[in-house]
Structure formats: structure tokens, C-alpha cells
Amino acid sequence: MAFDTNFKPVLRFLVVSDVHYRDEHSVERDRMELALRTAYELSEKEEYSKLDALYVVGDFATSGSRPQMLAFKNTIDTYIKPETTVNLSMASHEYHGEGEPAALEKFNEIYAQDPDTHRVINGYHFISVTTTNGCHFDDAKRDWVKAELKKAVEDDPKRPIFFFQHPHIMGTVYGSANWGEDELTDILMNYPQIIDFSGHSHAPINDPRSIHQRHFTSLGTGTLSYFELDEFDKSYGTLPPGKEKAAQMLIVEADADMRVRIYPYDLITSNFFPMTWKIDTAWDIKSFLYTDARYKTTDAPWFEESAKAVISDVTSDGFKVTFDQAKTNDVYVNDYNVIVKNSDGLTVRNTTIWSEFYFYDMPEKLSVSFNELNAGETYQVEIYAGSFWKTVSENPLVSEKIIL
């Protein structure tokens, strides 16, 4: 996929978060530089060829040290063109080193930018707020947000307002259960025209739950460092294998009719993910497409007739099972429940793994190993595929029986 050729933007901007520059040179710097080069290269191929803004939604530094802030500033100075407005916000990681007051002082000195900003770019309002006390918003921050939103709405009550803060708004996008805050919720919910961008969780942006609409529109902004996911039943915890293969960004366009298109992009493979989020009337809640109604689906993944679950690497107390990924009418399968049963049909092992959908080049097959089983026993594996919307394949994929 690429940009929607039928969409004629008058505004384009790039959003990243959780970049995590370190004191020493690291892959995150390479990825940030690649993000900027890529955003310009993609833009310059289009009829509307500008990149109007870069918004960095917190945790651009790992501890907020001077070397990290200077290195990020050097990246901006090297790659950003005069046409592009740059806006950074800070959060918990920038405060980790010398604390919040010192971080704010360095931020002002190095970037010459207020931590909280309200800009108008090509007729659209952009409001960005930096956290305080880690990832929180005190009364002063809340009052500032109220005042700036009021100004934006007075300008045009139907025009989308692009809003940025580091932590997710709790109860919105995937990742907000564990990495969300609720101090701004009662303010933002008065403005359905808000399109909110947040990070903090490191959750993948190509998860369909990374866009959410209820009182307003919310989007997760991913990471250029490492993935973390917000489910707690996986065999390896919330940090998946290959977590470091993470470099995702959002490119956002708006047109003269106040419509918005959002394009998730994978920097690891230089590909747009196969979805475009569409918001045509941000002010109209009845027009929202990405609501919790998605959980009411009866659609479930399924295994094709040709799919197989093959057992290998058999030892006296274990084996490995490798299986074909299931199919779905959604973009991806979310996860798999892999169950080992004995000859009596009783469950003796039960594990859950992700489909690895967060990799653009997700594998066609997955493997799981089991051990500490009983020699001489007969075992069989059943595999169920799960969707993002909590539906499960009706029929499992079943392996042959194996005797240890």
C-alpha cells in the first residue's frame, strides 16, 4: 500500500515516539534518521510534496542526559528541512536522569521550544502537552489544555484538532490498560474533533486496536526502540521474541475538506502496513468507524485445509510443534492458544503466543517447544487461533499423536 491517490492533502506530518536515544550511538539514532529521510522521500514523490511537521511524542531520550538531547538535536538539524515545523514533548524518560526541573532547563536551552505548544499549521490546530511528575498532568497542565482547546474550537468547531501527549488516555488504544493515564479524560471527551496521538506503551501501530474512537479519536504512535505488548497470558511475558526489531511511524494527511488519512509505516522493511485509517468527519461521533463495536463481531480466524501442525525434535521428555498460521478476514491473527493433551484427552500443557503480526514480514509458520513431559506417554497438540476482538477459531489445528 501507499498514499491514497484519490486523497488530495493540504497538510502532511510525521509522528514518532519512544525513540530512546542513548549517550552512545545506537540503532535508535539510525532509525530516527531513516524515519526522517523516508518521510521526505515518500512526500516528495507526491503531488503535494511537503512534510509540514514532525511531532515527537515523548521519550525521545532514554534518561534525558545532555549527550542524548544534543544528539537528538543534531539529528533534527541534519535532516529537517526549513518547510517542516518540529515539535517535541517530554515525559518520564527525559526526567529519569537529573529530574524534571533539570530536564526542562536543558530542553529550553537546547531546543528553544516551550514544553507545551499550540501551533496552527496550514489551518489546523496542533496542541502538544508535556507531562509532569513522571507521566501525569497536574491542575496547571489541565487548565492550559482547557484554555487551548477552547481557542481551537472557537476558530472552527468542526475542524480536527491534532492533540499530542506521551501516555495513552486510559481505556482507548491498545496499550492503554497498562500504560494509560486518566487525568485529561474528562477534558478531552468534550471535543470529539480531537485526534489524539500518544506513546509510552511501545505497542505496535499496525494492531487494529491502535486506533480507537469513543468520545474522540485516539492513536498509538509505536516505537523506534523495542516492542512491548499489553497482554499478560503469553509464555514470554509482554516482551516478545525479536522485540528489538521495532521501528514504526505514522504519516498523517489532511485535506481541504477536513478529512484525515493516517498511514502506519514499517521502517525495518520500508513498507506501508496494509491499512489506512480514515476519519472523514472527526466532529461527528456517529461517523466513527473504529469503536468498541468491533468487539461484537462473530468473525473468527480459521485454518485452511492444507494447514499442518508438525511435531519434531522429540526427546524423552518433550518435543517441538511447528504450525501454519491461520487465516482471517481481519488483517492479521492476533495470537494462538497451543494445548498439549495426553491420551485421556486431559490438558497437560497450555501456552499462548502472538502471531508476530507486528513484524511486516511476519512468519508463515510458528513453533512452540514443550518439555518436562512423561516418557512413554502419548501426546497430541491442539492449536486455536485468536482474533484481536476475542473471537477464536471454531475448529483447532490438530497434530499427529506422538509417544515420547
N, C-alpha and C positions, 0 to 999 in steps of 0.2 A: 504494500500500500504506500501511498504518498499523500501529498496535499490534495484536498478536494478541488479538482479543476473547475467545478461549477461554482465554487465559492470565491468571491472577489473581495479579499480583505483590504481594509484601510489601516489595519494595525496588526503587528505580529510581535510576540515577545517569547522569551525563553525563561523557563522556571526550573531551578535545581535546588536541592537542599542536601544536608548531611554529606558534605563533601569531605570534611575531616582532613584538612591539610595538617601535616606534621612538621616538626622542626627540621627533620631531614627530608630530602627529596623522596617521594613515594609515588606509587601508582595513581593515587588520587589526584596529584598535580597533573599527571599525564592525561587523566580522564577529563579534568576540568578544561584543560587546553583543547582537547579533542572536542568537547561539547561546544565550545565557542567557535572553533573552526568549522565544525559540522553545521551549526545553526546558520552561520553566514553562507556556507556553500549551498545549503538547501534553499535558503531565502533568495540568493542571487540568481537561481535558476528560474524563479517565478516572475510573472508579470509585475506583481507587487514585490519588489526585491529587497525591501528594507527589513532589518531586525531592529525594532524600535526600542526594545528594552530587555534588560536582563534582571530578573528578580531572584535573589538568593535567600532562601527561607530558613536561615539559621544553621548553626553547626558547620559553618564553612571551615572552622578551625577546630582542632581536637582539644586544645586546652586554652586557646586564646593568647598564647605567648607572642611576644613581639616578632620572632622569626616567622611564625605561622601567618600572622596578619600581614607582614611585609611581603611574604611570598605570594599570598593571595592577591595583594595589591599589585605585585609585579605581573601576575598573570593577566589581570584586568588591563593594566597599562600596555601590555604587549599585544593583546588580541582584540580588545574592544575598539570599535570604530567610532568616530565622532557622532554618527547618527543615533547611537544606542545609549539610552539612559540606563545607568547602573544603580541598583538599589539593593542594599544588604540589610538584613536584620540579624540580631544576635539572640542567643538562648543559652541553655545550660552549659554547653561545652565551651563556649567562649569565656565563661565565668570560672571554669574549673581551675585555672592556673592561679592567678593572683586575686580572684574575686571580681564581683560585679563592678564596683567603682573604678578599679584599675582598668578593667576591660573597656568600660565606657570611655575612659580618658584616652586610651590607645586608639579606640575606634574613631573618635573625633579627630585625633591628631593625624592618623594615617589616611583615613578616608574622607575627612572633611564633610561628613554627612550626619544628619541627625539620626538617632536610632529609630525614631518614629516619623514617618513621612506620609504626606498626602500630595500626590502629584496628579496632574491631568496630562495625559499623553494622547494625542490625536482625538481629543474629545472625550476620552474615557477616564474615569477616576480610578486611581490606584492608591490604596491605603495599606500601609505596612506598619506593623507594631512589633516592637521588641519586647521580650518577656522581662520580668524582674523576679528576683528571689528564685532563681533557677528557671522553671518553666511556668511561671504564674503571672497573673495580671492583677495588680492592686487597684485601689479605688482611683488613683490618679490616671492609670492607664485606661480604666473603664470610662472615666469622664472624657478623656481625649478621644477614644473611639466613638463615643456617643456624639460628640461635637462634630467630628469629621464626617461621620455617616450622614448626619443631618445636612451638612453642606452639600454633600454629593447628591442627595435625593432632591434637595431644593433646586439643583441645577437641572436635573431631568429624572423624574420618578420612575421611568421605565428602563432607563439605560443600565446595563450591567455595571456593577461596582466590583472591581477586582480587589480582593482583600487577602492579606498575607500575614500569617503568624506561624511560629515554629511548631508548637504542639497541635495535634489534631483537636478539633472540637469533639468532645466525648459523644459517642453514640452516632457518629456519622460514618466516615470511611473505614475500611478495613485497617486495623492497627490502632484504632481509637479506643478500644476496650482497655488496652494496657498502656497506651501512650497518649491518652487524651486528657484534656483539662476542660472544666465546665464554667470557668469564670466569665467568659464572654457570651455564653449561650443565650442568656436572656436578652442580650442586646442584639446580637446578630439575627435572631429569629424574627425580629420585626421588619427585616429587609430581605424579602425573597429574591430580590435582584442581585444579591451578593453572590459572587463566585469566589469561594474561599480556597486558598492553597495553603497546605500545611505539610510538615515533615515529621521528624522525631522518631518515627517507628521503624524506618528503613524497610517498610513493606513495599512489595513490587507494584509498580504503577500499571502493569498490564492485568492485574487482578480486576475483574469487573466490579468488585466491591470498592475499588479505589476511587470511584466516583459515586456520590451519594446525594440524593435530593429528598429533603423533607420540608423544613422551613426555608431552606436556601440550598444552594449547590455547594458541595464540598469535594475537593480533590486532594489525594495524597500525591506527594512530589518525589517519592522514592529516595534514592541514594546513589552516590558515586563511590561508595566505600565497601559495604557488605550488607547482605540481606539479613533481616530478621523478620519472622512472621508471627502472627498473633493467635496461634492455636497451640494448645498445650498437651495434645494427646499423641504427638509424634515421637517416634522411637529415639530421635536425636535431639529432642527439645525444640526450641524456637529458632535455632540457628542451623539451617540445612547444610548438607554437604555441598561444597562448591560455593558457599556463601560469599566468598570474595570475588566471584565473577559477577559483579553488580555495577552497572553504570547505566542509569536510566535518566531520561529527562522529558519534560513536557514542552512542546511548542504550541502556542496558543494564538489563534487568529480571531479577529472580529471584523465585521463588515459594516457598511454604512446603515444597514437596517437593524443594527444592534444584535445580530446573530453571532454566535460564538462557535468555533470549532477547536477541539483540543486533541492533539496528536501525541500519543506516547511513543517514545523512540528509544531504541536499544543501541547504546554506543559500542558495546562489546562486538556486535556483529554488523553494525552500521545499517540497521533496518528499522523502519517504522513497524511497530506492533500492529497486528491485523484488526484494529478497531479505531474508530474516530468518535469521540464523544461530541454530541450535538446538543446545543442549547439555543433554541430559536426565540423564545420569549421568557427570558430569565425572571421577569417580574411576575409571571403567571404560574402559580403553583400547580394549577390544573394541567399545565402542559408538560410537567416534569416526567421524564422517561426513566430515570434511574432511582426509583423509590424502593421502599421495602416490599412493595407488591411483588417484586421479583422473587421473593421467597415463597410466594404462593403457587409457583409453577409445579406441575406434575411431571415435567420433563426430567428424565434421568439418563445418565450415561448408559452405554451398553457395550458389550464385547462382540466383535464380529465373529462369524462362524469360524473363520480361519485363525482366530487368536489362540495362542497356546501358553500354557504355564509349564515350563520345563524344569525338572529337578536335576541338579548336578552337584559336583564337589561333595559327594556323600562321604561321611566319616562314620565312626562308631557312635557318635552322639549328635550328629547334625547334618545339615545339607544347605544348599542354596537353591532358591527358586527364582527363575527369570521369566518375565511375562510381558506380553504385548500390551501397549497402552490401549485403553478403551476409547470409544468414540462418543461424541456428544453433539447435540445441536447448539450448545453454547460454544464459545471459542475454545475453551480448554476443559479438561477434567481437573478437579482440584486435588483429590487425594485417593488413596487406596487403603482399604482395610484388608490385611493379609492374615488369615486364620489357619493355624495348623490343628488338624483333628486326628485323634487316634482311631483305632479300628472299631471302637464303640461309638464313634461319632461325637466324642467329647472334645471340647476345645482345650488344648494344652499350651498353645502359644497364640497370642493375638497382638498384632502391631499395626501401626498406621504410618504411612509415608506420604509425602507430597508427590504429585505427578512431575514436579520440576518445571511447571508451566512458566515460571519466572525467567527461565532461560529461553531466549528467542529460538535457539537451536535445541529445544527440549528433546530428550532421547526418545526413540521409538519403543524401547524396552526398558524395564526397570528390574532390579534384582534386590532380594532380601535374603539374608542368611540367618539360620537358626542353629542353636547348639544347646547343650545340656539336655538333650532328649535321651530316651532309653534305648540302649542297644537291643536288637531283636524285636522291637515294636514296629507296627505298621502305621504309616502316617500318610495323610493327604492334605493338600493345601486348597483353600477356597479364597478367592480374591473378589472383593466388591469395590466398584468404582463409585466415588462420591462427587457430587457437583458442588459449586460454590453456594448453592441455595439449599443445601442439606437434603437433597434427594440422592438415592442410592440405586445402583443398578439392580434390576429385579432379579436377574439370574447371575450367580457368580461364575467366574472363570475357575475351572477345577483342574488340578494337576492329576497325573497318574499317581497311583499308590506306590509308596517306597517302603522297603523293610530295611532298617538300619542293622 
